Amino acid sequence: YQRGDQLGHFLAWVSLVPVFISLGGFVSHFYFRRELQGMFFGLGLLISHFINELIKKSGIGGIWKVTTKWAALFLPWSSAVLTMYSRVYLGYHTVAQVFAGAALGTFLAGVWFWLVNSKLFCYFPLIEESALGRFFYVKDTSHISDVLKFEYDNARAARKGMAARKVMASKNS
């Protein structure tokens, strides 16, 4: 952006939002959750990034010169559109390049989703039970229909179990 251009300055920061989300979100998600679905999602983003870099470097890309549900849909899409606009406004890409990148990203996401959920899914139990999976406490929650409810119920049961053990311990002493 040009010096003194406040909109350009703002849009330069907006264009970095996906980087911040990716780094902070995925690192903390991997560390605290250790779920295979999330790990494969992150791996897919890395593969997509390398494919994008390959296209940029090879010149192929040069061919193209409120409710909760409402907020969940609006926020990511508005961030994506603002990021796309910032890339054009700042002169990093043309409109055609931005739309080509969006199309490529959508295609790669679909292919990766299909690959993970139809071809790699059957290997999740093996990964979970492997030496590395056990060492890093990797877990496969893909067979649980409602992970949030499952974890909530288990946390409540564990708390009730601890309370019952405390009562038994105090009666025995």
Sequence and secondary structure as in RCSB ss.txt:
>XXXX:A:sequence
YQRGDQLGHFLAWVSLVPVFISLGGFVSHFYFRRELQGMFFGLGLLISHFINELIKKSGIGGIWKVTTKWAALFL
PWSSAVLTMYSRVYLGYHTVAQVFAGAALGTFLAGVWFWLVNSKLFCYFPLIEESALGRFFYVKDTSHISDVLKF
EYDNARAARKGMAARKVMASKNS
>XXXX:A:secstr
  TT HHHHHHHHHTTHHHHIIIIIHHHHHHHT BHHHHHHHHHHHHHHHHHHHHHHHTGGGG    HHHHHHHH
HHHHHHHHHHHHHHTTSS HHHHHHHHHHHHHHHHHHHHHIIIIIGGGHHHHHHSHHHHHTT B  TT S HHHH
HHHHHHHHHHHHHHHHHHHHHH 
